Amino acid sequence: MKLHFLGANRQVTGSRYCLETADSKIMIDCGMFQERAFLSRNWEPNSIAPNECDAMLLTHAHLDHCGLIPKLVANGFNAPIFCTRPTVDLAEVIMRDSAKIQEEDAKYKRRRHEREGRKGRYPEKALYNEDDVLQTLPMLSGVPYETLWRVTDSVSVVFHDAGHILGSAMLEVVVTENGKTRRVIFSGDIGQWNKPLIRDPILFDSADHVVMESTYGDRDHEDRGDIETQLCDAINNTIARGGNVVIPTFAVERAQELMYYISRLVHDDRIPDLKVFLDSPMAVDVTDIFRQYRECFDQEAWELIGSNRSPLQFPGLHMARTSSQSKEINNERKPCIIMATSGMCTGGRVKHHLRRNISRPESTILFVGYQAFGTLGRLISDGKPAVRIHGRTYELKAQVARIYGFSGHADRKALMHWIGNLKQPPENIFLTHGEENAAMSLAENIRSEKGWPVSVPEFQEVVNLG
């Protein structure tokens, strides 16, 4: 049994692995690389021939976990993709949106580069298109949580709740070879405990091998007060200046969490009457999917629903699905809240709202999630005096704020709690999905506190699991 590390190694995005047994090759995730330094990997061929793969297991529907599946399909992958039922629906929305954005961006870059008489670093075309997505969708197969599901003759899987986004899962992969059974845990993205809307992550008692995320492996989430108060203060301070609150938003989970908290502020009259725009076709569609899978909600969300205070609907909320609805936001003369994708400002409609607000001292750019190194969001959140958006340079004069505690990822303390629940040391712990310093720091913590074997694989490293 071998494990191929094909992405999110010593960096955050591009989650991809291949578990190779004597008779099968199982892909786990196939995500898009989003950090500027690693974008070229999106164009490189998969080191495992796509037509040799027997199946894929998908932990959840974030772009850095599912975003390159249509490209893999276009290159010859033709096998079932197993994931939870909410993930089937969310992945469709995300992949369709990604294809559309890529084609729009490619068209824009071709025009701009032609005008400027130059070529870009990468091909001026989409990684995949809508037809590739349509070819992918029939391969997606929804699997219930906590059910042993046969993948191949020698491999089965159980999907456990990861508490990260709706439908997110930790994978307990069971491999039987030569009369011997091994359990390999893929953590996916481990969520925080006591988050709104969705259930908490589960814990494991035992595993032979563990592949574990390490996004916040070197730090704990800063305690700057409760999220609701931080959000309330940021909104009220900006409205008092006469500006807009622009929130780069991840369409899955983060947008819905924001709606949850803003709904509470609206119902409790803690912010003035104002318009709140959710400007993202994908986020609007995702919100509809959330409403469809309410059985995945936690008890707190059900109590709000029972009291007729829906966490995903409130006075003043406007959903902007079409481009014309998005452009109409520019005509709004009163201060407002604009939530728009993408969450790291790497593409999508948020860039247009940044162009209109980033040089306005009265406005606020409010970050509510992790900003990977090299992304536009990271440059703004780090306070770079000027940034390029759509080929033009804009001075950063708007207020830049950040809400702490919003992250969908467990912090160092929670990660140690998660791995520490194992009763016996696994044969291997592999740390992925974290910047190198974060992964190395978590590895040292595990070694010093537990004395367990832990490593941080390199990109395209292959490990023999025995």
GIJO-V216785 format. One record per residue. RES is the residue in three letters. PHI is phi in whole degrees, -180 to 180 (NA if undefined). BURIAL is # if it has 16 or more other ideal C-beta (glycine too) atoms within 10 Angstrom, else .. D_LAST is the distance of its C-alpha to the last C-alpha in Angstrom with 2 decimals. Layout:
BEGIN
[[RES/PHI/BURIAL/D_LAST] [RES/PHI/BURIAL/D_LAST]]
END
This chain:
BEGIN
[[MET/NA/#/5.56] [LYS/-126/./7.40] [LEU/-126/#/10.13] [HIS/-98/#/13.48] [PHE/-100/#/16.10] [LEU/-117/#/19.39] [GLY/175/#/21.97] [ALA/58/#/23.23] [ASN/-108/#/21.52] [ARG/61/#/23.97] [GLN/-161/#/26.55] [VAL/-91/#/27.37] [THR/-95/#/27.82] [GLY/81/#/26.07] [SER/-55/#/23.17] [ARG/-166/#/20.67] [TYR/-141/#/16.96] [CYS/-136/#/15.11] [LEU/-96/#/12.10] [GLU/-107/#/11.05] [THR/-112/#/9.86] [ALA/-62/./10.93] [ASP/-126/./14.43] [SER/-157/#/15.09] [LYS/-127/#/15.35] [ILE/-112/#/16.46] [MET/-80/#/18.46] [ILE/-119/#/18.98] [ASP/65/#/22.44] [CYS/-159/#/24.40] [GLY/-97/#/26.81] [MET/-86/#/29.65] [PHE/-81/#/29.81] [GLN/-119/#/33.01] [GLU/-71/#/33.39] [ARG/-56/#/35.89] [ALA/-68/./33.81] [PHE/-117/#/30.98] [LEU/-61/#/33.11] [SER/-61/./32.57] [ARG/-67/#/28.95] [ASN/-64/#/30.49] [TRP/-93/./31.97] [GLU/-77/./28.99] [PRO/-68/./27.23] [ASN/-66/#/23.83] [SER/-69/./21.20] [ILE/-100/#/19.69] [ALA/-56/./22.58] [PRO/-55/#/24.02] [ASN/-77/./24.88] [GLU/-94/./21.30] [CYS/-82/#/20.29] [ASP/-93/#/20.42] [ALA/-173/#/21.23] [MET/-133/#/21.52] [LEU/-114/#/21.34] [LEU/-112/#/24.00] [THR/-71/#/24.17] [HIS/-167/#/27.88] [ALA/-101/#/30.73] [HIS/-67/#/31.32] [LEU/-59/#/31.88] [ASP/-79/#/29.07] [HIS/-121/#/26.64] [CYS/-122/#/28.41] [GLY/-69/#/30.86] [LEU/-111/#/29.42] [ILE/-60/#/28.56] [PRO/-61/#/31.93] [LYS/-66/#/31.35] [LEU/-63/#/28.02] [VAL/-65/#/30.00] [ALA/-61/#/32.77] [ASN/-94/./30.35] [GLY/123/./29.13] [PHE/-68/#/26.79] [ASN/-151/./27.94] [ALA/-153/#/25.75] [PRO/-66/./26.13] [ILE/-117/#/25.71] [PHE/-96/#/25.19] [CYS/-162/#/26.64] [THR/-73/#/29.20] [ARG/-64/#/32.78] [PRO/-60/#/34.33] [THR/-66/#/31.75] [VAL/-55/#/32.86] [ASP/-71/#/36.40] [LEU/-67/#/35.66] [ALA/-63/#/33.43] [GLU/-60/#/36.29] [VAL/-60/#/38.75] [ILE/-69/#/36.62] [MET/-69/#/35.68] [ARG/-61/#/39.30] [ASP/-64/#/40.59] [SER/-62/#/38.22] [ALA/-61/#/39.35] [LYS/-64/#/42.96] [ILE/-64/#/42.70] [GLN/-61/#/40.97] [GLU/-67/#/43.70] [GLU/-66/./46.42] [ASP/-65/#/45.03] [ALA/-64/#/44.66] [LYS/-64/./48.25] [TYR/-65/./49.49] [LYS/-66/#/47.74] [ARG/-60/./49.15] [ARG/-64/./52.63] [ARG/-66/./52.29] [HIS/-67/./50.84] [GLU/-65/./53.55] [ARG/-66/./56.16] [GLU/-89/./54.83] [GLY/66/./54.40] [ARG/-146/./50.78] [LYS/-117/./47.23] [GLY/-85/./44.34] [ARG/-70/./40.93] [TYR/-120/./39.30] [PRO/-55/./40.57] [GLU/-87/#/43.40] [LYS/-150/./41.92] [ALA/-74/#/39.72] [LEU/-64/#/35.96] [TYR/-160/#/36.64] [ASN/-124/#/39.66] [GLU/-60/./40.79] [ASP/-63/./40.27] [ASP/-65/#/36.57] [VAL/-65/#/36.35] [LEU/-61/./38.29] [GLN/-71/./35.89] [THR/-79/#/32.96] [LEU/-56/./34.53] [PRO/-63/./34.35] [MET/-80/#/30.55] [LEU/-73/#/30.36] [SER/-131/./29.88] [GLY/-80/./30.65] [VAL/-123/#/28.60] [PRO/-72/./29.98] [TYR/-63/#/28.47] [GLU/58/./26.82] [THR/-129/./26.26] [LEU/-70/./23.12] [TRP/-122/./23.16] [ARG/-78/./21.50] [VAL/-102/#/20.26] [THR/-139/#/18.98] [ASP/-59/./18.51] [SER/-108/#/14.90] [VAL/-128/#/15.27] [SER/-129/#/17.89] [VAL/-146/#/19.10] [VAL/-121/#/21.64] [PHE/-93/#/23.82] [HIS/-114/#/25.09] [ASP/-65/#/28.07] [ALA/-96/#/27.34] [GLY/65/#/31.03] [HIS/-98/#/31.04] [ILE/-138/#/33.16] [LEU/-55/#/34.40] [GLY/82/#/31.59] [SER/-67/#/28.81] [ALA/-143/#/25.57] [MET/-96/#/22.38] [LEU/-104/#/19.62] [GLU/-103/#/17.67] [VAL/-93/#/15.19] [VAL/-109/#/14.12] [VAL/-115/#/11.51] [THR/-116/./12.02] [GLU/-140/./10.36] [ASN/52/./11.47] [GLY/75/./13.39] [LYS/-117/./10.75] [THR/-109/./11.45] [ARG/-124/#/9.74] [ARG/-113/#/12.22] [VAL/-116/#/12.09] [ILE/-99/#/15.55] [PHE/-108/#/17.34] [SER/-69/#/20.56] [GLY/59/#/22.61] [ASP/-96/#/25.80] [ILE/-85/#/26.63] [GLY/-80/#/30.35] [GLN/-88/#/32.93] [TRP/-83/./34.27] [ASN/64/./37.92] [LYS/-90/#/38.24] [PRO/-71/#/40.90] [LEU/77/#/40.55] [ILE/-106/#/36.91] [ARG/-77/#/34.97] [ASP/-75/./32.86] [PRO/-64/#/29.07] [ILE/-94/#/27.16] [LEU/-118/./25.03] [PHE/-111/#/21.80] [ASP/-92/./21.46] [SER/-153/./17.72] [ALA/-167/#/14.40] [ASP/-85/#/10.73] [HIS/-140/#/10.69] [VAL/-131/#/14.09] [VAL/-107/#/15.60] [MET/-127/#/19.14] [GLU/-72/#/22.41] [SER/-145/#/24.56] [THR/-52/#/27.85] [TYR/-109/#/29.99] [GLY/-70/#/27.65] [ASP/-111/#/30.44] [ARG/-162/./33.38] [ASP/-99/./34.91] [HIS/-64/#/37.13] [GLU/-69/./40.67] [ASP/-94/./43.12] [ARG/-111/./46.19] [GLY/97/./47.56] [ASP/-70/./46.81] [ILE/-58/#/45.92] [GLU/-61/#/49.04] [THR/-69/./51.40] [GLN/-59/#/49.75] [LEU/-65/#/50.07] [CYS/-59/#/53.61] [ASP/-65/./54.70] [ALA/-62/#/53.26] [ILE/-67/#/55.02] [ASN/-64/./58.34] [ASN/-64/./58.53] [THR/-71/#/57.96] [ILE/-61/#/60.42] [ALA/-64/./63.00] [ARG/-84/./62.73] [GLY/85/./63.20] [GLY/-107/#/59.81] [ASN/-102/#/56.87] [VAL/-100/#/53.49] [VAL/-102/#/50.85] [ILE/-118/#/47.38] [PRO/-62/#/44.50] [THR/-128/#/42.56] [PHE/-76/#/39.17] [ALA/-67/#/40.16] [VAL/-103/#/37.55] [GLU/81/#/37.97] [ARG/-65/#/39.80] [ALA/-61/#/42.86] [GLN/-72/#/42.97] [GLU/-64/#/42.58] [LEU/-60/#/45.45] [MET/-61/#/47.52] [TYR/-59/#/46.84] [TYR/-72/#/48.15] [ILE/-64/#/51.01] [SER/-57/#/52.04] [ARG/-64/#/52.39] [LEU/-65/#/54.42] [VAL/-65/#/56.65] [HIS/-64/./57.28] [ASP/-94/./58.06] [ASP/57/./60.36] [ARG/-94/#/58.56] [ILE/-130/#/58.72] [PRO/-69/./61.71] [ASP/-65/./62.01] [LEU/-157/#/60.30] [LYS/-86/./58.36] [VAL/-121/#/54.58] [PHE/-102/#/53.02] [LEU/-103/#/49.53] [ASP/-102/#/49.50] [SER/-170/#/46.46] [PRO/-56/#/46.33] [MET/-66/#/42.64] [ALA/-63/#/43.25] [VAL/-65/#/46.12] [ASP/-64/#/44.02] [VAL/-64/#/41.19] [THR/-61/#/43.81] [ASP/-62/./44.90] [ILE/-68/#/41.33] [PHE/-55/#/41.20] [ARG/-65/./44.38] [GLN/-73/./42.91] [TYR/-110/#/39.89] [ARG/-67/./41.77] [GLU/-65/./39.80] [CYS/-87/#/37.06] [PHE/-72/#/39.64] [ASP/-88/./39.74] [GLN/-64/./42.74] [GLU/-62/./44.64] [ALA/-63/#/44.72] [TRP/-65/./46.00] [GLU/-67/./48.74] [LEU/-65/#/49.92] [ILE/-60/./50.02] [GLY/-66/./52.00] [SER/-95/./54.50] [ASN/62/./55.15] [ARG/-118/./53.67] [SER/-55/./51.04] [PRO/-73/#/48.37] [LEU/-122/#/48.14] [GLN/-160/./51.85] [PHE/-162/#/54.83] [PRO/-60/./58.24] [GLY/96/#/58.16] [LEU/-78/#/54.78] [HIS/-126/#/54.93] [MET/-96/#/52.15] [ALA/-106/#/52.29] [ARG/-94/./50.50] [THR/-89/./52.60] [SER/-66/./53.33] [SER/-67/./57.01] [GLN/-65/./56.19] [SER/-66/#/54.15] [LYS/-66/./57.05] [GLU/-64/./59.48] [ILE/-61/#/57.80] [ASN/-64/./59.39] [ASN/-86/./62.79] [GLU/-71/./62.18] [ARG/-95/./64.68] [LYS/-92/./63.85] [PRO/-56/#/60.85] [CYS/-150/#/57.78] [ILE/-107/#/54.06] [ILE/-123/#/51.90] [MET/-100/#/48.24] [ALA/-146/#/46.69] [THR/-87/#/43.34] [SER/-99/#/41.24] [GLY/-68/#/40.06] [MET/-104/#/39.26] [CYS/63/#/42.35] [THR/-84/#/40.37] [GLY/179/#/42.46] [GLY/83/#/44.48] [ARG/-74/#/47.81] [VAL/-61/#/47.37] [LYS/-62/#/48.14] [HIS/-67/#/51.60] [HIS/-72/#/52.32] [LEU/-65/#/51.16] [ARG/-57/./53.60] [ARG/-85/./56.44] [ASN/-123/#/55.65] [ILE/-66/#/53.82] [SER/-102/./57.12] [ARG/-100/#/59.00] [PRO/-60/./59.36] [GLU/-81/#/60.12] [SER/-89/#/56.84] [THR/-129/#/53.45] [ILE/-97/#/49.99] [LEU/-110/#/47.89] [PHE/-96/#/44.12] [VAL/-127/#/42.15] [GLY/-158/#/38.56] [TYR/-64/#/36.12] [GLN/-116/#/37.27] [ALA/-67/#/34.56] [PHE/-57/./35.47] [GLY/91/#/37.58] [THR/-83/#/38.74] [LEU/-59/#/42.46] [GLY/-60/#/42.03] [ARG/-66/#/40.62] [LEU/-62/#/43.55] [ILE/-69/#/46.06] [SER/-67/#/44.54] [ASP/-81/./44.51] [GLY/83/./48.21] [LYS/-59/./48.38] [PRO/-58/./52.16] [ALA/-147/./51.89] [VAL/-135/#/49.27] [ARG/-96/./49.21] [ILE/-133/#/49.19] [HIS/53/./49.75] [GLY/83/./50.80] [ARG/-122/./53.38] [THR/-95/./53.41] [TYR/-125/#/54.34] [GLU/-74/./55.29] [LEU/-90/#/53.54] [LYS/-117/./56.44] [ALA/-67/#/55.17] [GLN/-69/#/53.94] [VAL/-115/./50.17] [ALA/-131/#/48.78] [ARG/-141/#/45.47] [ILE/-98/#/44.74] [TYR/-93/./42.17] [GLY/95/#/40.06] [PHE/-82/#/39.77] [SER/-56/#/36.17] [GLY/-86/#/33.80] [HIS/-106/#/30.97] [ALA/-64/#/30.30] [ASP/-89/#/31.38] [ARG/-56/#/29.82] [LYS/-61/./31.13] [ALA/-70/#/29.92] [LEU/-63/#/26.41] [MET/-66/#/26.24] [HIS/-64/./27.62] [TRP/-65/#/24.99] [ILE/-71/#/21.91] [GLY/-72/./23.87] [ASN/-75/./24.24] [LEU/-64/#/20.76] [LYS/-79/./21.56] [GLN/-131/./18.49] [PRO/-67/#/16.44] [PRO/-72/#/13.19] [GLU/-65/./10.09] [ASN/-143/#/11.02] [ILE/-123/#/14.34] [PHE/-110/#/15.06] [LEU/-101/#/18.82] [THR/-134/#/20.37] [HIS/53/#/23.75] [GLY/-160/#/25.90] [GLU/-60/#/27.98] [GLU/-53/./26.49] [ASN/-63/./28.78] [ALA/-67/#/28.04] [ALA/-66/#/24.24] [MET/-64/#/24.60] [SER/-64/#/27.12] [LEU/-65/#/25.03] [ALA/-60/#/22.09] [GLU/-65/./24.65] [ASN/-62/#/26.03] [ILE/-65/#/22.76] [ARG/-63/./22.19] [SER/-73/./25.83] [GLU/-87/./26.32] [LYS/-112/./23.09] [GLY/72/./21.42] [TRP/-96/#/18.03] [PRO/-71/./15.38] [VAL/-148/#/16.31] [SER/-141/./16.37] [VAL/-120/#/18.47] [PRO/-65/#/16.90] [GLU/-86/./19.29] [PHE/-59/#/20.48] [GLN/69/./18.44] [GLU/-71/./15.58] [VAL/-119/./12.22] [VAL/-117/./9.06] [ASN/-86/./5.57] [LEU/-91/#/3.80] [GLY/86/./0.00]]
END
